[in-house]
């Protein structure tokens, strides 16, 4: 009888583990399809709160995924709740800190973004994503020279970091250094030809340089990649006027 109970217990634990893993896989698939609320519900179905302090449990992955779902939905506070839990589960992991920095930068919570980025850089001084956040914080404060320095440090270490080139181009364009901005945006496009944002920025740069034909051609590419983007549509109208 004792042996039967032990076997039954093993089977139950195995079944629970398989169920949790399958639940995460389902939630991840829903996330990848852009069905963020359904992904959150799938996480909730298998998340065991009592396992939050167990680093070997599935909770770290489940909460990390839930945080990203809420982030995508613009639910920044709810995303932060899950990110903080992942930090409690695995205090040494830098991934939640990096994403917390990036999300707060997106939400214009710049002091928080800076604090989380600093926490990453204290442990990993060359972390490109944390440097990127610092660049964004500096740009938001109007310190374009400092922002430019951070982006250039990223590029020096990672020559194919298209986001850093794109951000550098925006900072240069704000400073009306259109020729240098064109080089930065063109490099970003070469590294990522699927980014509507980069094409949009390059088109505006061409427009500022009075390269109207190139601007029209480039904004069309941006609109092809993201036809429902109102900002790109407005820029197209501006460029089409050729003023």
N, C-alpha and C positions, 0 to 999 in steps of 0.2 A: 504494500500500500504506500509506504514511504517512497519507494522507487517510482511508483506511478505518479505521485504528487510532484516529485522532482522533474520527471520527464514533462509533465503537464506544465510546470512552471517554466521550463526552458522553452517549450513550444510557445507559451504565451508571450514571453519576452521577445522571442524571435519574431512573432507575428506583429507585436507592437513596433519593433524596430523597422520592419519592412513597411508597415503602415505609415510611420513617420516619414521615412525616406520617400515613399510614393507620394505622400502629401506635399513634400517640398518640391519634388519633381513636377507635380501638377501645377503648383503655385508658380514655379519658375517658367513653365511653359505659357501660362496665362500672362505673366509679366512680359515675356518676349513677344506676345501677340498684342500687347498694348491694352489688355483687359485688366487694368490695375485694381479696380474694386473687387473683381472676382478673385484675383490673386490674393488680396487681403483676406477675403472670406476663406479661401483655401488654407492660408496660413493659420487663421484662427481655429479651424477645425482640428488641427494637429498640434498646435502650440501648447505645451504643458508648462504653466507658469511656475510650478514647483521645481522645475528643472533649470530655472534661470541661473542658478549659481553653479551649475555643473558644466565645466568647459567641454566635456566630451559629448554633451547632448546636442540635439539638432537645433536647439533654441537660438544659438548664435546665427546660424544660417537663416533660420526662419525670421528672426527679428531684423536681420540685415536686409532681407528681401522685402519685408513689410515696410521698413524705413524708406527704401527706394520707391516702392509703390506710392506711398504718401507724398514723397518728394515730387514724383511725376504729376501727382494730382494737385500740387501746390499746398498740401497740408503740412506746412513746415514744422509746426509744433508737434504734431503727431509723429512725424518722421524723427524729430529729435528725441522723443520719448523712447522709440525703438533703438536709435543709435546709442543713447545713453545706456540702455540695457545691454547692448552688445559690448560696450566698454566694461561693464560690470562683470560680464561673463568671461571676457578675455582682455584683461587690462593692458597686456603688452602689444596687442594688435594695433597697428597704425591705420589700417583701412577705415575704421569708423571715424577716426579723427580727420583723415583726409577728406572724406565725404561730408562730414559736418562742416568743415571749412569751405568746401566748394558750394554746398547748399546755402550756407549763410551768406556767401558772396552773392549768389544768385538772388537771394531774398533782400539784398541791400542791408543786411545786418553786419556791417563791416567790422565793428569792434569785436564781435563774436568770431567772425571769419578770421580775423587777424590772430586772435587768441588761439584758435584751434590750429592754424597754420604754424604758429610759433611752437606749439607743443610738438608738432611733427618735426619741425626743423631742429628742435633741441635734441631729438634722437637720430634724425637723418638730415644733416645740414644741406645735402644736395638734392633733396626730394623735389622733383620738378613740379609736381602738382601743388605742393605747399608754396613754392616760389611763385607759381602762377597766381595763386590766391593773393599773395603779397602784392604782386604787380597790379591786380585788379583793385585791391584796397587803395594802393597809392594813386592809381588813376582816378578813382572815385573822389579822392581828396584834392585832385588837381595837381598832384605832384608827378607830373608826366616824366620828368627826368629820372626819378626813382623807379617809376613803373617800367620805363624803357630799359633801365639797367637790369631789372629782374627778368624781363622777357629775353634780353640778350644773353643773360647767364644761362637760361634754360636752353636756348638755341646753341650756345657754345658746347654744351654737354650732350644735347640730343638734336642733331642736325635735321631730323625728320619730324620734329614736334610742330605740326601744322598749326595747332591752336595758339602756340606762342608767336608764330609768325603773324597770324591773324590779329592777335591782340596788339602786337608791336605795330602793325599797320594802322590800327585804329588810333593808337597813341600818337603816331607820327602825323596822321592826317589831322588830328585835333590841333597839332602844332603847325599845321599848314606846310608840312614837309612832304608834299605830295609825291615828288619823285622817289624819295626813299620809301614812302608808304606803298607806292606801286610795286616796288621790288619785293617788299614784304608780302603783300597780298598775292602777287603772282607766284611767289614761292609756295605760299599756303595752298593755292589752287593746284599747283603741280603735285603737291603731297597728298591732297585730298580733293579729287575732282567731283566728289558727291556732296559737297557742302554748299547749300544754297546761300548760307550766310556769307561765306568767303567770296563767292561770285558777286553777291550784292555789294559787299564792301569794295571790291575791285572795280565794279561798275561806277560807283559813286566817285572813286578816286580818279578814274578815267574822265568822268564828267568834270571834276574840279580842274583837271589838266587840259580841259577843252578837247579831249579826244572823243568826240561825240559818237562817231561810228563804232569805235571799240566799246564805248559805254553801252550803246544800244545792243550790240551783240552779246555783251557779257550779262546785262540785266535779263535778257531773254533766257540765257542759260539758268540763271538763278530762279526765274519764274517757272521754268520747266521742271526744275527739281522740287520746287515748293509752290505750286500754283495757287494755294489758298492763303498765302502770306500777304497780309494787307500792307505791311511795310514795304515789301518788294514791289507790290502793285503801285503804291504811291511813288516810289522811286522811278519806276518805269514811266509813269506819266510825266514826271519831272524831266527825265532824260529825253523822252520822245519830243518834248517841246524844244529841246536843244538850246535852251536859253543860258 
